[in-house]
Amino acid sequence: MKQFYNTLFLNNRLFYFLGTVAVLFVVGFFIPIFFEVSKVLLFIGSVLVFVDIFLLYNTKKGISLERILPERLSNGDLNKVTLKIKNNYRFTNHLSIIEELPFQFQKRDFIFPLIISPKQEKIIYYDLKPSERGVYNFGNSNVYVSSKLQLATRKYILGEEKELKCYPSFLRLREFDFKAFTNDAISYGTKKVRRIGHSLEFEQIKEYVSGDDIRTLNWKATAKRNQLMVNQYIEEKSQPVYSIIDKGRAMQMQFNELSLLDYAINATLAISNIILRKQDKAGMLSFSKNLEDWVVAEKRNSQMSLISEALHNLKTDFSESDFSTLYSVIKRKITHRSLLIIYTNFETMDGLNRQLSYLRALAKNHLVLVVFFKNTELQSLINTEADNVQDVYDSIIAEKFMYEKISIVNELKKYGIQSVLTSPENLTGDTINKYLKLKSRGLF
């Protein structure tokens, strides 16, 4: 009985009807005929309400629903959710489906109105776009059912509560994977350099034949065999590539509901996939005051899972990033020449100059690629037509900041440091293209 009361609701249509009957009762004090009419209408209405309630509760499971969720959510992407609803009643019903979405979406009016025929099954699709990583708790699906009379409503609590983890953007991996292996992904005019095998990866000692490089003569083996012997090397194809994410306060700026940190995390996952497909070794680490979330660059089957888990658990703070610690740890731990892709953000030349000495020190032993961001809000301010003196001042200041960004690129180039200046939404594609260019030119 308690369950009956908790699931039964009376509709507005019934209250409008009762209000009309009440007015007729009042009029009936002055015109008796209306008093008799109101009693008849009240009786008919009462019968119809009981009939409506009987129809709704006569079938034990009048509505069945299955909610199909993805195994995990992709941050910043549209994730598809499917609802399969079946009407087990013998009459047409009016439904209102209210989804209990995770609090991160901040949606309180997520309602689907639906009319469904007897024994009919319908499928509803909707998309969710998370804007932060973490755990998302989905509640039940509440289905409110009314018959054609629409005097009463029965509530069904369907669907299962489920907890999903939100990972960095993985849904677009296939898209970037496809682009990376087509000619469109690399700019025309890039010169590909063929590298002869002079890496430190030793293969064997063999007898000298005409045409061998005399610089590879092995004098100890020559003396032992009494004939010229040479060391043979093979080209080391698997080069280490580290994605280094600055998680200090410079990366907390928001663009299109995602922070710069989340854009960098999504780009790291995508480019790591491309690096492994290109037979290089992918690794990552993050830093602010200390270096954390270290994944050593390897080329193993489980590498993408390790990187994905590290990115999912990456937490940020609002402290000033310490590039000196970054330099000291990399110098100690990464001894092989590697490509270091550093995701950070410099707004002014002063901000760059504070860290430039550490970047130059890293560039002595590694190929350093600094990835930082255009301020798209400034660009829109520059493009806005000025209507008064204040607008002119704002436009000039915005242009000054944009010029500072270009100056940063030139300053890095002067010291042999590669750079990518890009908008947040183009970060992943531009970074992948830069990596492919550097690889095709044989710079690492």
Residue pairs with C-beta under 8 A, 6 or more apart in sequence:
4 57
6 155
7 154
7 155
7 156
8 53
8 152
8 153
8 154
8 155
9 144
9 152
9 153
9 154
9 155
10 49
10 151
10 152
10 153
11 146
11 150
11 151
11 152
11 153
13 150
13 151
14 45
14 49
14 151
14 152
17 41
17 45
17 151
18 45
20 41
21 38
21 41
21 42
21 45
24 34
24 35
24 37
24 38
24 41
25 34
25 35
25 38
27 34
27 35
28 34
28 35
28 36
28 37
28 38
29 35
45 151
48 149
48 151
49 151
49 152
51 149
52 147
52 149
52 151
52 152
53 152
55 89
55 91
55 147
56 62
56 145
56 146
56 147
56 152
56 153
56 154
57 154
59 88
59 89
59 90
61 88
62 87
62 88
62 89
62 93
62 145
62 154
62 156
63 85
63 86
63 87
63 88
63 89
63 93
63 95
63 143
63 145
63 156
63 158
64 85
64 86
64 88
64 158
65 83
65 84
65 85
65 86
65 97
65 141
65 143
65 156
65 158
65 159
66 83
66 84
66 159
67 81
67 82
67 83
67 84
67 138
67 141
67 159
67 160
68 81
68 82
68 83
68 84
69 81
69 138
69 162
69 164
70 79
70 80
70 81
70 164
71 164
72 164
72 165
72 166
72 167
72 170
73 79
73 128
73 130
73 136
73 164
73 165
73 166
73 167
74 130
74 166
74 167
74 168
74 169
74 170
74 171
74 172
75 130
75 131
75 132
75 133
75 166
75 167
75 168
75 169
75 258
75 262
75 265
75 266
76 129
76 130
76 131
76 169
76 258
76 262
76 263
76 266
77 129
77 169
77 171
77 172
78 127
78 128
78 129
78 171
79 127
79 128
79 129
79 130
79 171
80 125
80 126
80 127
81 125
81 126
81 127
81 128
82 123
82 124
82 125
83 97
83 112
83 123
83 124
83 125
83 126
83 141
84 121
84 122
84 123
85 95
85 97
85 114
85 116
85 121
85 122
85 123
85 124
85 143
86 119
86 120
86 121
86 122
87 93
87 116
87 117
87 118
87 119
87 120
87 121
88 119
89 118
89 145
89 147
90 118
90 119
91 118
91 147
91 148
92 115
92 116
92 117
92 118
92 147
92 148
93 115
93 116
93 145
93 146
93 147
94 113
94 114
94 115
94 145
94 146
94 147
94 148
94 150
95 112
95 113
95 114
95 115
95 116
95 143
95 144
95 145
95 146
96 111
96 112
96 113
96 114
96 143
96 144
97 111
97 112
97 114
97 124
97 141
97 142
97 143
97 144
98 110
98 111
98 141
98 142
98 143
98 144
99 110
99 112
99 126
99 139
99 141
99 142
100 138
100 139
100 140
100 141
100 142
101 107
101 110
101 128
101 138
101 139
102 136
102 137
102 138
103 137
104 130
104 131
104 132
104 134
104 136
105 128
105 130
112 124
112 126
114 122
114 124
116 122
129 257
130 136
130 166
131 257
131 258
131 262
132 166
132 262
133 166
133 167
133 168
133 262
133 265
133 311
133 312
133 314
134 165
134 166
135 163
135 164
135 165
135 166
136 163
136 164
136 165
136 166
137 161
137 162
137 163
138 159
138 161
138 162
138 163
138 164
139 161
140 157
140 158
140 159
140 160
140 161
141 157
141 158
141 159
142 155
142 156
142 157
142 158
143 155
143 156
143 158
144 153
144 154
144 155
144 156
145 153
145 154
145 155
145 156
146 152
146 153
146 154
165 312
166 312
167 269
167 308
167 311
167 312
168 262
168 265
168 266
168 268
168 269
168 308
168 311
168 312
169 266
169 269
169 270
169 428
170 269
170 308
172 266
172 270
172 428
173 269
173 270
173 273
176 270
176 273
176 274
176 428
176 429
176 432
177 273
177 274
177 277
179 185
179 429
179 432
180 274
180 277
180 278
180 432
180 436
181 277
185 432
185 433
185 436
186 433
186 436
186 437
186 440
187 433
187 437
190 437
190 440
190 441
191 440
191 441
192 440
192 441
192 442
193 440
193 441
193 442
194 442
195 235
195 442
196 235
197 233
197 234
197 235
198 233
199 233
199 234
199 235
199 236
200 233
200 236
201 233
201 234
201 235
201 236
202 231
202 232
202 233
203 232
203 233
203 234
204 232
205 218
205 221
205 229
205 230
205 231
205 232
206 229
206 230
206 232
207 227
207 228
207 229
207 230
208 217
208 227
208 228
208 229
208 230
212 230
213 230
214 230
216 230
216 231
216 232
216 233
217 228
217 229
217 230
217 231
218 229
218 230
218 231
221 229
222 228
222 229
237 279
237 280
238 279
238 280
238 281
238 299
239 280
239 281
239 337
239 338
239 339
239 444
240 280
240 281
240 283
240 297
240 334
240 336
240 338
240 339
241 271
241 275
241 280
241 281
241 282
241 283
241 297
241 338
241 339
241 341
241 435
241 444
242 283
242 284
242 285
242 297
242 334
242 338
242 339
242 340
242 341
243 267
243 268
243 271
243 272
243 282
243 283
243 284
243 285
243 341
243 343
244 284
244 285
244 286
244 287
244 326
244 340
244 341
244 342
244 343
245 251
245 261
245 264
245 265
245 268
245 284
245 285
245 286
245 287
245 293
245 314
245 343
246 264
246 286
246 287
246 288
246 321
246 342
246 343
246 344
246 345
247 261
247 286
247 287
247 288
247 314
247 315
247 316
247 317
247 321
248 288
248 316
248 317
248 318
248 319
248 320
248 321
249 317
249 318
249 319
249 320
250 260
250 321
250 344
250 345
250 346
250 347
250 351
251 259
251 260
251 261
251 264
251 316
251 343
251 344
251 345
252 259
252 260
252 261
252 316
252 318
253 259
253 260
253 345
253 373
255 263
255 376
255 424
255 425
256 424
256 425
258 424
260 345
260 373
260 424
261 314
261 316
263 373
263 424
263 425
263 427
263 428
264 343
264 371
264 427
265 311
265 314
266 427
266 428
267 343
267 371
267 427
267 428
267 431
268 284
268 307
268 311
268 343
269 304
269 307
269 308
269 311
270 428
270 432
271 282
271 341
271 428
271 431
271 432
271 435
272 282
272 284
272 303
272 304
272 307
273 282
273 304
274 432
274 435
274 436
275 281
275 282
275 435
276 282
276 299
276 303
276 304
278 436
278 439
279 299
280 299
280 439
281 297
281 298
281 299
282 297
282 298
282 299
282 303
282 304
282 307
283 294
283 295
283 296
283 297
283 298
283 307
284 293
284 294
284 295
284 307
284 310
284 311
285 291
285 292
285 293
285 294
285 295
286 292
286 293
286 314
287 321
287 322
287 325
287 326
288 316
288 317
288 319
288 320
288 321
288 322
289 317
289 319
289 321
289 322
289 325
290 322
290 325
291 325
291 326
291 329
292 314
293 310
293 311
293 313
293 314
295 303
295 306
295 307
295 310
297 338
321 344
323 355
323 358
323 359
324 358
326 358
326 362
327 358
327 361
327 362
330 340
330 362
330 366
331 361
331 362
331 365
334 340
334 366
337 365
337 366
337 367
337 444
338 366
338 367
338 444
339 366
339 367
339 369
339 435
339 438
339 444
340 362
340 366
340 367
340 368
340 369
341 369
341 371
341 431
341 435
342 359
342 368
342 369
342 370
342 371
343 371
343 372
344 370
344 371
344 372
345 372
345 373
346 352
346 355
346 372
346 405
346 408
347 375
347 401
347 404
347 405
348 401
348 404
349 404
349 407
349 408
349 411
352 408
352 411
352 412
356 411
356 415
359 368
359 370
359 412
359 415
359 417
360 415
360 417
362 368
363 415
363 416
363 417
367 418
367 438
367 443
367 444
368 417
368 418
369 417
369 418
369 419
369 420
369 434
369 435
369 438
370 412
370 417
370 418
370 419
370 420
371 419
371 420
371 422
371 427
371 431
372 405
372 408
372 419
372 420
372 421
373 421
373 422
373 423
373 424
373 427
374 402
374 405
374 421
374 422
374 423
375 401
375 402
375 405
376 423
376 424
378 398
378 401
378 402
379 398
379 402
381 394
381 395
381 398
382 395
382 398
382 399
382 402
384 391
384 395
385 391
386 392
386 394
386 395
405 421
406 421
408 419
408 421
409 419
409 421
412 418
412 419
413 419
418 434
418 438
420 430
420 431
420 434
422 430
422 431
438 444
